[in-house]
Amino acid sequence: MAAGAPPAAIGLQQRERAFIAGLSAATGLSPRVVAAWVHAEGDYRSAGAPGSNFLNLRTGERTRGYSGVPVHSGNGGFAQFSSVGDAIRETAYWLTHMGNYSGIRAAAGKPDGVQLAAIARSPWDAGHYHGGRSLTDSYKAVTRHGGGFLGGVTGAVGDVGSAIIHPGRTAEHAIGAVTDAAADAGKAILRGVAELVVGVVLMALFAALIYQGVRRMAGDQPRLVVVPPLPRPPMAAGTTIGAAAAA
């Protein structure tokens, strides 16, 4: 589902993470699969629709989505949502209620490859993601280069799902949960780097102490003293060793 170029958005990465985590929690799809799906749909950049519509849903001229959330018609009938929570609710409704996507529902909870294949076979994309190749390529890209990103998303799936499904909590809580998870992941990385640096410094100091100790021990070893030969006693004039011996 292609769309026009979106306007610049503040906090886009946080909202994308919240969408991925929330849709995963609401549908049972792997957050890695959802991230690859979002990536294949344009990552909300040149091919992505605005208004938190990360999977480029078309709602035509409707003012309400099929789930009941308010929507605004965008370019080419692409939906624009007022919040990430509304986008998650509407997208999850499509996947959990509409007959066209029963194959995706059946794949939820199964290995990632099965889920990707079900999405590719569905009518979500008219070209079926080039026979699934573009989805597979996106999956490889997000799992190879998005370790920290996906770690934050995966760790927050439960919190985000609770924030969206249970009343009394808002989408802002969901975004905050994912943002906090990402911040914690960053702090963990910094702590690891700091510990590595401290370890290297301590090892260097320890090596220096050993070196100084070896040198000191070598300096304390007894040295060989060379005693010069003693001078011979003077002999009387005209005597020889033989004559002295005969006497």
BELMOLIN-V186144 format. One line per field, one symbol per residue. phi: phi as a letter, one per 20 degrees, with the letter a starting at -180 (. if undefined). psi: psi as a letter, one per 40 degrees, with the letter a starting at -180 (. if undefined). Layout:
# BELMOLIN-V186144
phi=???
psi=???
This chain:
# BELMOLIN-V186144
phi=.ebffeffcemffffffffffffffednffffffffffffeplmdfdeefmmefdlfdcmdfdcffeoffccfdfmnffcdfbfgffffffffgfdceffdfffffegneggffffffffffegdfelllmnffffffffffeeddgffffffffdgfffgffeeefncdfffffffffffffffffffffffffffffffffffffffffffffffffeffefeeefffffffdffnecfffffff
psi=giiihiiihhfdddddddddddddddeeihddddddddddeeffbdeiiifegdefihebeiehideeihihhaheehihididdddddddddddedhddfdddddeheiiddddddddddiedhdeffffeddddddddddddefdddddddddedddddddddhieiidddddddddddddddddddddddddddddddddddddddddddddddddeihihhhhiiiiiiiiiheiidddddd.
